[in-house]
């Protein structure tokens, strides 16, 4: 039955979405920690060389079906959001 | 040592990035399959009600540190890319 099949596939998608939410938040926590270490060392939060390296690794690890450019676009949103999170932490640290 | 700590955190980030690449591509495969089932049933690929439901689930599952709006923004990019992938499949199917 087509509808049963559709329901099953949607359940799979919901399960993957849930794992993605957890993993993206886990990544955010590590990025926050990196922000703290860098702040303590007086380093700039944004590091274009490191970001380029991560984008290259994504290209190497990509087996599809998404195009590498599509994955890199999604990751750039994640990088941007992580940097904003580190900046929020920094503002809060300054207020303490 | 700060540099060792930074390297360790970056290794963790690389590992999470790799898992994300795999999971996002796994999601893309399921979305492609959904596209095929919907095409066979003559259903429209874009379903705003289903998309809204997925965004609501993301809100329910989010334990931070990312804001729900940030996660939803990232997922909207993934939804958009998935839809484009389904459309590519459709174009290819028409050419067969």
N, CA and C atoms of all chains as a GROMACS GRO file, in nm:
protein
  576
    1UNK      N    1   0.082  -0.122   0.000
    1UNK     CA    2   0.000   0.000   0.000
    1UNK      C    3   0.085   0.127   0.000
    2UNK      N    4   0.054   0.217  -0.091
    2UNK     CA    5   0.130   0.340  -0.104
    2UNK      C    6   0.126   0.426   0.022
    3UNK      N    7   0.008   0.435   0.087
    3UNK     CA    8  -0.002   0.522   0.204
    3UNK      C    9   0.076   0.469   0.323
    4UNK      N   10   0.073   0.337   0.339
    4UNK     CA   11   0.150   0.276   0.447
    4UNK      C   12   0.299   0.300   0.425
    5UNK      N   13   0.339   0.283   0.299
    5UNK     CA   14   0.480   0.303   0.263
    5UNK      C   15   0.522   0.447   0.291
    6UNK      N   16   0.432   0.541   0.256
    6UNK     CA   17   0.459   0.683   0.278
    6UNK      C   18   0.472   0.712   0.428
    7UNK      N   19   0.381   0.652   0.506
    7UNK     CA   20   0.386   0.673   0.651
    7UNK      C   21   0.517   0.621   0.710
    8UNK      N   22   0.558   0.503   0.662
    8UNK     CA   23   0.682   0.443   0.710
    8UNK      C   24   0.803   0.530   0.678
    9UNK      N   25   0.804   0.581   0.555
    9UNK     CA   26   0.916   0.668   0.514
    9UNK      C   27   0.916   0.798   0.596
   10UNK      N   28   0.796   0.848   0.625
   10UNK     CA   29   0.788   0.972   0.704
   10UNK      C   30   0.834   0.949   0.848
   11UNK      N   31   0.804   0.830   0.900
   11UNK     CA   32   0.855   0.796   1.034
   11UNK      C   33   1.008   0.794   1.034
   12UNK      N   34   1.065   0.736   0.927
   12UNK     CA   35   1.211   0.734   0.913
   12UNK      C   36   1.268   0.876   0.911
   13UNK      N   37   1.198   0.963   0.835
   13UNK     CA   38   1.243   1.103   0.823
   13UNK      C   39   1.235   1.173   0.959
   14UNK      N   40   1.127   1.148   1.033
   14UNK     CA   41   1.112   1.210   1.166
   14UNK      C   42   1.224   1.164   1.259
   15UNK      N   43   1.259   1.037   1.250
   15UNK     CA   44   1.365   0.983   1.334
   15UNK      C   45   1.500   1.048   1.299
   16UNK      N   46   1.526   1.063   1.169
   16UNK     CA   47   1.650   1.129   1.125
   16UNK      C   48   1.651   1.276   1.167
   17UNK      N   49   1.535   1.344   1.154
   17UNK     CA   50   1.527   1.485   1.196
   17UNK      C   51   1.565   1.498   1.343
   18UNK      N   52   1.511   1.406   1.424
   18UNK     CA   53   1.537   1.409   1.568
   18UNK      C   54   1.688   1.391   1.596
   19UNK      N   55   1.750   1.293   1.526
   19UNK     CA   56   1.894   1.272   1.541
   19UNK      C   57   1.973   1.395   1.498
   20UNK      N   58   1.924   1.461   1.391
   20UNK     CA   59   1.992   1.581   1.343
   20UNK      C   60   1.985   1.694   1.446
   21UNK      N   61   1.867   1.711   1.507
   21UNK     CA   62   1.851   1.815   1.611
   21UNK      C   63   1.953   1.791   1.722
   22UNK      N   64   1.964   1.665   1.766
   22UNK     CA   65   2.057   1.632   1.875
   22UNK      C   66   2.202   1.656   1.834
   23UNK      N   67   2.235   1.613   1.712
   23UNK     CA   68   2.374   1.624   1.665
   23UNK      C   69   2.414   1.769   1.639
   24UNK      N   70   2.323   1.847   1.583
   24UNK     CA   71   2.352   1.990   1.556
   24UNK      C   72   2.370   2.064   1.690
   25UNK      N   73   2.290   2.029   1.790
   25UNK     CA   74   2.306   2.090   1.923
   25UNK      C   75   2.434   2.043   1.993
   26UNK      N   76   2.470   1.915   1.970
   26UNK     CA   77   2.596   1.864   2.026
   26UNK      C   78   2.712   1.943   1.965
   27UNK      N   79   2.703   1.964   1.834
   27UNK     CA   80   2.805   2.043   1.764
   27UNK      C   81   2.812   2.184   1.820
   28UNK      N   82   2.695   2.242   1.850
   28UNK     CA   83   2.690   2.379   1.903
   28UNK      C   84   2.761   2.387   2.039
   29UNK      N   85   2.746   2.282   2.121
   29UNK     CA   86   2.811   2.281   2.253
   29UNK      C   87   2.963   2.277   2.238
   30UNK      N   88   3.011   2.196   2.144
   30UNK     CA   89   3.156   2.188   2.119
   30UNK      C   90   3.206   2.324   2.067
   31UNK      N   91   3.128   2.384   1.977
   31UNK     CA   92   3.166   2.516   1.923
   31UNK      C   93   3.170   2.621   2.034
   32UNK      N   94   3.076   2.612   2.128
   32UNK     CA   95   3.077   2.706   2.243
   32UNK      C   96   3.204   2.689   2.325
   33UNK      N   97   3.241   2.562   2.346
   33UNK     CA   98   3.360   2.530   2.423
   33UNK      C   99   3.485   2.585   2.352
   34UNK      N  100   3.489   2.568   2.220
   34UNK     CA  101   3.601   2.622   2.141
   34UNK      C  102   3.606   2.776   2.157
   35UNK      N  103   3.488   2.838   2.156
   35UNK     CA  104   3.480   2.983   2.175
   35UNK      C  105   3.540   3.024   2.308
   36UNK      N  106   3.512   2.946   2.414
   36UNK     CA  107   3.563   2.978   2.548
   36UNK      C  108   3.715   2.966   2.553
   37UNK      N  109   3.766   2.856   2.493
   37UNK     CA  110   3.911   2.834   2.491
   37UNK      C  111   3.981   2.947   2.414
   38UNK      N  112   3.922   2.981   2.298
   38UNK     CA  113   3.982   3.087   2.217
   38UNK      C  114   3.978   3.222   2.290
   39UNK      N  115   3.868   3.247   2.361
   39UNK     CA  116   3.858   3.374   2.435
   39UNK      C  117   3.968   3.380   2.541
   40UNK      N  118   3.987   3.267   2.608
   40UNK     CA  119   4.089   3.262   2.714
   40UNK      C  120   4.229   3.286   2.657
   41UNK      N  121   4.247   3.246   2.530
   41UNK     CA  122   4.378   3.263   2.465
   41UNK      C  123   4.389   3.393   2.386
   42UNK      N  124   4.280   3.470   2.388
   42UNK     CA  125   4.279   3.596   2.314
   42UNK      C  126   4.277   3.578   2.164
   43UNK      N  127   4.226   3.462   2.119
   43UNK     CA  128   4.219   3.436   1.974
   43UNK      C  129   4.086   3.483   1.916
   44UNK      N  130   4.090   3.518   1.787
   44UNK     CA  131   3.969   3.558   1.716
   44UNK      C  132   3.878   3.437   1.698
   45UNK      N  133   3.748   3.455   1.720
   45UNK     CA  134   3.653   3.343   1.706
   45UNK      C  135   3.644   3.295   1.561
   46UNK      N  136   3.643   3.390   1.468
   46UNK     CA  137   3.629   3.351   1.327
   46UNK      C  138   3.765   3.319   1.267
   47UNK      N  139   3.776   3.198   1.213
   47UNK     CA  140   3.902   3.151   1.154
   47UNK      C  141   3.872   3.096   1.015
   48UNK      N  142   3.890   3.183   0.911
   48UNK     CA  143   3.853   3.142   0.775
   48UNK      C  144   3.932   3.020   0.724
   49UNK      N  145   4.057   3.002   0.771
   49UNK     CA  146   4.139   2.888   0.725
   49UNK      C  147   4.078   2.758   0.778
   50UNK      N  148   4.042   2.760   0.906
   50UNK     CA  149   3.979   2.642   0.968
   50UNK      C  150   3.843   2.611   0.902
   51UNK      N  151   3.768   2.716   0.869
   51UNK     CA  152   3.637   2.698   0.806
   51UNK      C  153   3.653   2.635   0.667
   52UNK      N  154   3.754   2.683   0.593
   52UNK     CA  155   3.783   2.628   0.461
   52UNK      C  156   3.820   2.480   0.472
   53UNK      N  157   3.899   2.446   0.577
   53UNK     CA  158   3.942   2.309   0.598
   53UNK      C  159   3.819   2.219   0.624
   54UNK      N  160   3.726   2.270   0.705
   54UNK     CA  161   3.604   2.191   0.733
   54UNK      C  162   3.522   2.170   0.606
   55UNK      N  163   3.516   2.273   0.522
   55UNK     CA  164   3.440   2.261   0.396
   55UNK      C  165   3.507   2.159   0.303
   56UNK      N  166   3.641   2.156   0.306
   56UNK     CA  167   3.714   2.058   0.223
   56UNK      C  168   3.689   1.916   0.273
   57UNK      N  169   3.687   1.898   0.406
   57UNK     CA  170   3.660   1.765   0.463
   57UNK      C  171   3.520   1.718   0.422
   58UNK      N  172   3.424   1.811   0.426
   58UNK     CA  173   3.286   1.779   0.386
   58UNK      C  174   3.285   1.727   0.241
   59UNK      N  175   3.361   1.795   0.155
   59UNK     CA  176   3.371   1.752   0.015
   59UNK      C  177   3.426   1.610   0.006
   60UNK      N  178   3.530   1.582   0.086
   60UNK     CA  179   3.593   1.449   0.083
   60UNK      C  180   3.501   1.339   0.134
   61UNK      N  181   3.418   1.373   0.233
   61UNK     CA  182   3.334   1.272   0.297
   61UNK      C  183   3.201   1.252   0.224
   62UNK      N  184   3.167   1.341   0.134
   62UNK     CA  185   3.036   1.335   0.069
   62UNK      C  186   3.023   1.221  -0.032
   63UNK      N  187   2.929   1.130  -0.004
   63UNK     CA  188   2.901   1.021  -0.098
   63UNK      C  189   2.766   1.040  -0.166
   64UNK      N  190   2.704   1.159  -0.148
   64UNK     CA  191   2.574   1.186  -0.210
   64UNK      C  192   2.458   1.124  -0.137
   65UNK      N  193   2.336   1.145  -0.180
   65UNK     CA  194   2.296   1.204  -0.308
   65UNK      C  195   2.308   1.356  -0.316
   66UNK      N  196   2.327   1.426  -0.203
   66UNK     CA  197   2.339   1.572  -0.214
   66UNK      C  198   2.470   1.610  -0.283
   67UNK      N  199   2.463   1.716  -0.362
   67UNK     CA  200   2.583   1.776  -0.420
   67UNK      C  201   2.667   1.835  -0.306
   68UNK      N  202   2.798   1.836  -0.322
   68UNK     CA  203   2.886   1.896  -0.222
   68UNK      C  204   2.849   2.042  -0.196
   69UNK      N  205   2.818   2.116  -0.301
   69UNK     CA  206   2.784   2.259  -0.285
   69UNK      C  207   2.660   2.277  -0.196
   70UNK      N  208   2.565   2.183  -0.208
   70UNK     CA  209   2.443   2.188  -0.125
   70UNK      C  210   2.479   2.166   0.021
   71UNK      N  211   2.560   2.063   0.048
   71UNK     CA  212   2.602   2.034   0.185
   71UNK      C  213   2.682   2.152   0.242
   72UNK      N  214   2.770   2.207   0.161
   72UNK     CA  215   2.852   2.318   0.209
   72UNK      C  216   2.766   2.440   0.242
   73UNK      N  217   2.662   2.461   0.163
   73UNK     CA  218   2.570   2.572   0.189
   73UNK      C  219   2.500   2.552   0.324
   74UNK      N  220   2.455   2.429   0.351
   74UNK     CA  221   2.388   2.397   0.479
   74UNK      C  222   2.488   2.416   0.595
   75UNK      N  223   2.609   2.368   0.576
   75UNK     CA  224   2.710   2.381   0.682
   75UNK      C  225   2.749   2.527   0.708
   76UNK      N  226   2.749   2.607   0.603
   76UNK     CA  227   2.782   2.749   0.624
   76UNK      C  228   2.679   2.815   0.716
   77UNK      N  229   2.551   2.772   0.704
   77UNK     CA  230   2.446   2.823   0.794
   77UNK      C  231   2.476   2.779   0.938
   78UNK      N  232   2.523   2.654   0.951
   78UNK     CA  233   2.555   2.602   1.085
   78UNK      C  234   2.676   2.676   1.143
   79UNK      N  235   2.777   2.700   1.060
   79UNK     CA  236   2.896   2.775   1.105
   79UNK      C  237   2.853   2.915   1.154
   80UNK      N  238   2.769   2.980   1.074
   80UNK     CA  239   2.725   3.117   1.104
   80UNK      C  240   2.649   3.120   1.238
   81UNK      N  241   2.560   3.023   1.254
   81UNK     CA  242   2.480   3.016   1.377
   81UNK      C  243   2.570   2.988   1.498
   82UNK      N  244   2.674   2.905   1.479
   82UNK     CA  245   2.767   2.872   1.588
   82UNK      C  246   2.846   2.995   1.630
   83UNK      N  247   2.887   3.074   1.532
   83UNK     CA  248   2.962   3.197   1.560
   83UNK      C  249   2.875   3.296   1.637
   84UNK      N  250   2.747   3.303   1.599
   84UNK     CA  251   2.655   3.394   1.670
   84UNK      C  252   2.637   3.349   1.815
   85UNK      N  253   2.634   3.217   1.834
   85UNK     CA  254   2.620   3.160   1.968
   85UNK      C  255   2.743   3.195   2.053
   86UNK      N  256   2.862   3.186   1.992
   86UNK     CA  257   2.986   3.222   2.063
   86UNK      C  258   2.988   3.371   2.098
   87UNK      N  259   2.933   3.452   2.005
   87UNK     CA  260   2.928   3.597   2.031
   87UNK      C  261   2.832   3.630   2.144
   88UNK      N  262   2.720   3.556   2.151
   88UNK     CA  263   2.625   3.573   2.263
   88UNK      C  264   2.694   3.539   2.395
   89UNK      N  265   2.768   3.427   2.394
   89UNK     CA  266   2.842   3.386   2.515
   89UNK      C  267   2.939   3.495   2.557
   90UNK      N  268   3.006   3.554   2.457
   90UNK     CA  269   3.106   3.658   2.484
   90UNK      C  270   3.039   3.780   2.547
   91UNK      N  271   2.924   3.820   2.490
   91UNK     CA  272   2.852   3.936   2.545
   91UNK      C  273   2.812   3.909   2.690
   92UNK      N  274   2.766   3.785   2.716
   92UNK     CA  275   2.724   3.750   2.852
   92UNK      C  276   2.845   3.752   2.946
   93UNK      N  277   2.960   3.703   2.895
   93UNK     CA  278   3.082   3.701   2.978
   93UNK      C  279   3.124   3.843   3.014
   94UNK      N  280   3.106   3.936   2.920
   94UNK     CA  281   3.144   4.075   2.946
   94UNK      C  282   3.054   4.139   3.050
   95UNK      N  283   2.930   4.091   3.059
   95UNK     CA  284   2.833   4.147   3.153
   95UNK      C  285   2.852   4.096   3.295
   96UNK      N  286   2.929   3.986   3.309
   96UNK     CA  287   2.945   3.926   3.443
   96UNK      C  288   3.034   4.015   3.529
   97UNK      N  289   4.707   2.227   2.854
   97UNK     CA  290   4.752   2.318   2.749
   97UNK      C  291   4.635   2.361   2.658
   98UNK      N  292   4.629   2.490   2.635
   98UNK     CA  293   4.520   2.545   2.556
   98UNK      C  294   4.518   2.493   2.413
   99UNK      N  295   4.637   2.479   2.351
   99UNK     CA  296   4.640   2.434   2.212
   99UNK      C  297   4.599   2.289   2.195
  100UNK      N  298   4.642   2.207   2.291
  100UNK     CA  299   4.601   2.066   2.288
  100UNK      C  300   4.450   2.054   2.303
  101UNK      N  301   4.398   2.134   2.397
  101UNK     CA  302   4.254   2.134   2.423
  101UNK      C  303   4.176   2.176   2.297
  102UNK      N  304   4.231   2.279   2.229
  102UNK     CA  305   4.168   2.329   2.106
  102UNK      C  306   4.170   2.221   1.998
  103UNK      N  307   4.284   2.152   1.986
  103UNK     CA  308   4.296   2.046   1.885
  103UNK      C  309   4.195   1.933   1.911
  104UNK      N  310   4.182   1.900   2.041
  104UNK     CA  311   4.090   1.792   2.079
  104UNK      C  312   3.944   1.830   2.046
  105UNK      N  313   3.911   1.954   2.078
  105UNK     CA  314   3.775   2.002   2.049
  105UNK      C  315   3.749   2.006   1.898
  106UNK      N  316   3.852   2.044   1.822
  106UNK     CA  317   3.838   2.049   1.675
  106UNK      C  318   3.821   1.908   1.617
  107UNK      N  319   3.890   1.811   1.677
  107UNK     CA  320   3.872   1.671   1.634
  107UNK      C  321   3.728   1.627   1.659
  108UNK      N  322   3.676   1.666   1.777
  108UNK     CA  323   3.536   1.633   1.808
  108UNK      C  324   3.442   1.695   1.704
  109UNK      N  325   3.470   1.822   1.668
  109UNK     CA  326   3.387   1.893   1.571
  109UNK      C  327   3.394   1.823   1.434
  110UNK      N  328   3.515   1.782   1.394
  110UNK     CA  329   3.531   1.712   1.266
  110UNK      C  330   3.452   1.581   1.264
  111UNK      N  331   3.454   1.512   1.378
  111UNK     CA  332   3.381   1.386   1.386
  111UNK      C  333   3.229   1.410   1.375
  112UNK      N  334   3.182   1.515   1.443
  112UNK     CA  335   3.038   1.549   1.435
  112UNK      C  336   3.002   1.593   1.293
  113UNK      N  337   3.090   1.673   1.230
  113UNK     CA  338   3.064   1.716   1.091
  113UNK      C  339   3.046   1.595   1.000
  114UNK      N  340   3.136   1.496   1.019
  114UNK     CA  341   3.130   1.375   0.937
  114UNK      C  342   2.997   1.301   0.958
  115UNK      N  343   2.957   1.288   1.083
  115UNK     CA  344   2.829   1.223   1.114
  115UNK      C  345   2.712   1.300   1.052
  116UNK      N  346   2.723   1.434   1.055
  116UNK     CA  347   2.617   1.517   0.997
  116UNK      C  348   2.608   1.497   0.846
  117UNK      N  349   2.724   1.490   0.779
  117UNK     CA  350   2.724   1.467   0.633
  117UNK      C  351   2.651   1.336   0.602
  118UNK      N  352   2.683   1.231   0.680
  118UNK     CA  353   2.620   1.101   0.657
  118UNK      C  354   2.469   1.105   0.682
  119UNK      N  355   2.432   1.170   0.793
  119UNK     CA  356   2.292   1.173   0.832
  119UNK      C  357   2.208   1.259   0.737
  120UNK      N  358   2.265   1.372   0.693
  120UNK     CA  359   2.192   1.459   0.600
  120UNK      C  360   2.174   1.387   0.466
  121UNK      N  361   2.275   1.311   0.424
  121UNK     CA  362   2.262   1.234   0.299
  121UNK      C  363   2.165   1.116   0.314
  122UNK      N  364   2.164   1.056   0.434
  122UNK     CA  365   2.068   0.948   0.461
  122UNK      C  366   1.926   1.006   0.452
  123UNK      N  367   1.909   1.124   0.510
  123UNK     CA  368   1.780   1.193   0.504
  123UNK      C  369   1.740   1.221   0.359
  124UNK      N  370   1.840   1.261   0.278
  124UNK     CA  371   1.814   1.292   0.137
  124UNK      C  372   1.764   1.169   0.062
  125UNK      N  373   1.821   1.051   0.096
  125UNK     CA  374   1.779   0.927   0.030
  125UNK      C  375   1.633   0.894   0.064
  126UNK      N  376   1.598   0.911   0.191
  126UNK     CA  377   1.459   0.886   0.232
  126UNK      C  378   1.365   0.985   0.162
  127UNK      N  379   1.408   1.113   0.155
  127UNK     CA  380   1.326   1.214   0.087
  127UNK      C  381   1.308   1.180  -0.061
  128UNK      N  382   1.415   1.128  -0.123
  128UNK     CA  383   1.405   1.085  -0.264
  128UNK      C  384   1.302   0.974  -0.280
  129UNK      N  385   1.306   0.880  -0.184
  129UNK     CA  386   1.213   0.767  -0.187
  129UNK      C  387   1.068   0.817  -0.171
  130UNK      N  388   1.050   0.911  -0.080
  130UNK     CA  389   0.917   0.972  -0.062
  130UNK      C  390   0.872   1.038  -0.192
  131UNK      N  391   0.965   1.107  -0.258
  131UNK     CA  392   0.934   1.171  -0.386
  131UNK      C  393   0.885   1.069  -0.490
  132UNK      N  394   0.951   0.952  -0.491
  132UNK     CA  395   0.913   0.847  -0.588
  132UNK      C  396   0.773   0.793  -0.559
  133UNK      N  397   0.746   0.767  -0.429
  133UNK     CA  398   0.614   0.716  -0.389
  133UNK      C  399   0.505   0.818  -0.423
  134UNK      N  400   0.533   0.945  -0.392
  134UNK     CA  401   0.435   1.050  -0.420
  134UNK      C  402   0.410   1.064  -0.571
  135UNK      N  403   0.518   1.051  -0.647
  135UNK     CA  404   0.504   1.063  -0.794
  135UNK      C  405   0.415   0.950  -0.846
  136UNK      N  406   0.438   0.829  -0.792
  136UNK     CA  407   0.358   0.713  -0.833
  136UNK      C  408   0.211   0.732  -0.798
  137UNK      N  409   0.187   0.806  -0.690
  137UNK     CA  410   0.047   0.829  -0.646
  137UNK      C  411  -0.010   0.958  -0.704
  138UNK      N  412   0.070   1.029  -0.781
  138UNK     CA  413   0.023   1.155  -0.840
  138UNK      C  414   0.008   1.267  -0.738
  139UNK      N  415   0.082   1.257  -0.626
  139UNK     CA  416   0.074   1.359  -0.521
  139UNK      C  417   0.179   1.469  -0.545
  140UNK      N  418   0.146   1.589  -0.498
  140UNK     CA  419   0.238   1.702  -0.507
  140UNK      C  420   0.357   1.679  -0.413
  141UNK      N  421   0.478   1.709  -0.461
  141UNK     CA  422   0.596   1.688  -0.377
  141UNK      C  423   0.598   1.780  -0.256
  142UNK      N  424   0.558   1.906  -0.275
  142UNK     CA  425   0.562   2.001  -0.164
  142UNK      C  426   0.433   1.993  -0.083
  143UNK      N  427   0.449   1.969   0.048
  143UNK     CA  428   0.334   1.954   0.137
  143UNK      C  429   0.356   2.045   0.257
  144UNK      N  430   0.300   2.170   0.252
  144UNK     CA  431   0.326   2.267   0.358
  144UNK      C  432   0.279   2.220   0.497
  145UNK      N  433   0.173   2.138   0.501
  145UNK     CA  434   0.120   2.090   0.630
  145UNK      C  435   0.223   1.996   0.695
  146UNK      N  436   0.276   1.906   0.615
  146UNK     CA  437   0.379   1.812   0.663
  146UNK      C  438   0.506   1.888   0.706
  147UNK      N  439   0.543   1.990   0.630
  147UNK     CA  440   0.662   2.068   0.662
  147UNK      C  441   0.643   2.141   0.795
  148UNK      N  442   0.523   2.197   0.815
  148UNK     CA  443   0.490   2.265   0.941
  148UNK      C  444   0.501   2.167   1.058
  149UNK      N  445   0.451   2.044   1.034
  149UNK     CA  446   0.453   1.941   1.139
  149UNK      C  447   0.599   1.908   1.177
  150UNK      N  448   0.685   1.896   1.076
  150UNK     CA  449   0.826   1.866   1.104
  150UNK      C  450   0.890   1.980   1.183
  151UNK      N  451   0.857   2.106   1.148
  151UNK     CA  452   0.913   2.220   1.221
  151UNK      C  453   0.864   2.222   1.366
  152UNK      N  454   0.738   2.179   1.388
  152UNK     CA  455   0.683   2.172   1.525
  152UNK      C  456   0.755   2.065   1.606
  153UNK      N  457   0.784   1.949   1.542
  153UNK     CA  458   0.855   1.841   1.611
  153UNK      C  459   0.995   1.890   1.651
  154UNK      N  460   1.060   1.963   1.560
  154UNK     CA  461   1.194   2.017   1.589
  154UNK      C  462   1.188   2.106   1.714
  155UNK      N  463   1.083   2.188   1.721
  155UNK     CA  464   1.065   2.274   1.839
  155UNK      C  465   1.052   2.190   1.966
  156UNK      N  466   0.973   2.083   1.958
  156UNK     CA  467   0.951   1.997   2.075
  156UNK      C  468   1.077   1.924   2.119
  157UNK      N  469   1.160   1.886   2.022
  157UNK     CA  470   1.279   1.806   2.053
  157UNK      C  471   1.399   1.891   2.093
  158UNK      N  472   1.392   2.021   2.067
  158UNK     CA  473   1.509   2.106   2.090
  158UNK      C  474   1.538   2.131   2.238
  159UNK      N  475   1.656   2.088   2.282
  159UNK     CA  476   1.701   2.113   2.420
  159UNK      C  477   1.816   2.215   2.423
  160UNK      N  478   1.843   2.281   2.308
  160UNK     CA  479   1.947   2.383   2.303
  160UNK      C  480   2.088   2.326   2.293
  161UNK      N  481   2.192   2.404   2.285
  161UNK     CA  482   2.191   2.550   2.305
  161UNK      C  483   2.136   2.634   2.189
  162UNK      N  484   2.116   2.576   2.072
  162UNK     CA  485   2.061   2.658   1.964
  162UNK      C  486   1.915   2.696   1.992
  163UNK      N  487   1.879   2.817   1.953
  163UNK     CA  488   1.739   2.859   1.957
  163UNK      C  489   1.661   2.776   1.856
  164UNK      N  490   1.535   2.753   1.884
  164UNK     CA  491   1.449   2.679   1.791
  164UNK      C  492   1.446   2.746   1.653
  165UNK      N  493   1.439   2.880   1.651
  165UNK     CA  494   1.432   2.951   1.522
  165UNK      C  495   1.558   2.925   1.438
  166UNK      N  496   1.673   2.912   1.506
  166UNK     CA  497   1.799   2.884   1.435
  166UNK      C  498   1.793   2.745   1.373
  167UNK      N  499   1.750   2.646   1.453
  167UNK     CA  500   1.739   2.509   1.401
  167UNK      C  501   1.640   2.503   1.286
  168UNK      N  502   1.527   2.572   1.302
  168UNK     CA  503   1.424   2.568   1.197
  168UNK      C  504   1.476   2.631   1.068
  169UNK      N  505   1.558   2.736   1.082
  169UNK     CA  506   1.617   2.799   0.964
  169UNK      C  507   1.708   2.700   0.890
  170UNK      N  508   1.791   2.627   0.968
  170UNK     CA  509   1.882   2.527   0.908
  170UNK      C  510   1.800   2.417   0.840
  171UNK      N  511   1.696   2.368   0.909
  171UNK     CA  512   1.612   2.262   0.851
  171UNK      C  513   1.538   2.308   0.725
  172UNK      N  514   1.498   2.436   0.722
  172UNK     CA  515   1.430   2.485   0.600
  172UNK      C  516   1.523   2.476   0.479
  173UNK      N  517   1.654   2.499   0.501
  173UNK     CA  518   1.751   2.483   0.393
  173UNK      C  519   1.758   2.336   0.348
  174UNK      N  520   1.751   2.246   0.448
  174UNK     CA  521   1.756   2.102   0.416
  174UNK      C  522   1.629   2.061   0.341
  175UNK      N  523   1.513   2.112   0.386
  175UNK     CA  524   1.386   2.082   0.316
  175UNK      C  525   1.394   2.128   0.170
  176UNK      N  526   1.445   2.251   0.152
  176UNK     CA  527   1.452   2.313   0.019
  176UNK      C  528   1.542   2.229  -0.072
  177UNK      N  529   1.658   2.189  -0.017
  177UNK     CA  530   1.754   2.110  -0.095
  177UNK      C  531   1.694   1.973  -0.130
  178UNK      N  532   1.616   1.916  -0.038
  178UNK     CA  533   1.554   1.786  -0.062
  178UNK      C  534   1.450   1.794  -0.174
  179UNK      N  535   1.375   1.903  -0.171
  179UNK     CA  536   1.273   1.924  -0.273
  179UNK      C  537   1.338   1.938  -0.412
  180UNK      N  538   1.450   2.009  -0.415
  180UNK     CA  539   1.522   2.027  -0.541
  180UNK      C  540   1.576   1.892  -0.593
  181UNK      N  541   1.617   1.808  -0.498
  181UNK     CA  542   1.666   1.675  -0.534
  181UNK      C  543   1.553   1.591  -0.594
  182UNK      N  544   1.434   1.601  -0.533
  182UNK     CA  545   1.318   1.528  -0.585
  182UNK      C  546   1.280   1.578  -0.724
  183UNK      N  547   1.293   1.710  -0.743
  183UNK     CA  548   1.260   1.768  -0.874
  183UNK      C  549   1.359   1.722  -0.982
  184UNK      N  550   1.486   1.711  -0.944
  184UNK     CA  551   1.588   1.658  -1.037
  184UNK      C  552   1.552   1.514  -1.076
  185UNK      N  553   1.514   1.434  -0.976
  185UNK     CA  554   1.474   1.295  -1.003
  185UNK      C  555   1.357   1.292  -1.100
  186UNK      N  556   1.262   1.384  -1.078
  186UNK     CA  557   1.143   1.389  -1.162
  186UNK      C  558   1.180   1.422  -1.306
  187UNK      N  559   1.270   1.522  -1.322
  187UNK     CA  560   1.313   1.560  -1.457
  187UNK      C  561   1.380   1.443  -1.527
  188UNK      N  562   1.464   1.370  -1.449
  188UNK     CA  563   1.533   1.254  -1.507
  188UNK      C  564   1.433   1.147  -1.546
  189UNK      N  565   1.330   1.126  -1.462
  189UNK     CA  566   1.228   1.024  -1.488
  189UNK      C  567   1.153   1.058  -1.617
  190UNK      N  568   1.130   1.188  -1.639
  190UNK     CA  569   1.058   1.231  -1.760
  190UNK      C  570   1.142   1.207  -1.885
  191UNK      N  571   1.273   1.210  -1.869
  191UNK     CA  572   1.363   1.194  -1.984
  191UNK      C  573   1.381   1.048  -2.025
  192UNK      N  574   1.342   0.956  -1.934
  192UNK     CA  575   1.364   0.812  -1.961
  192UNK      C  576   1.268   0.766  -2.069
   0.00000   0.00000   0.00000
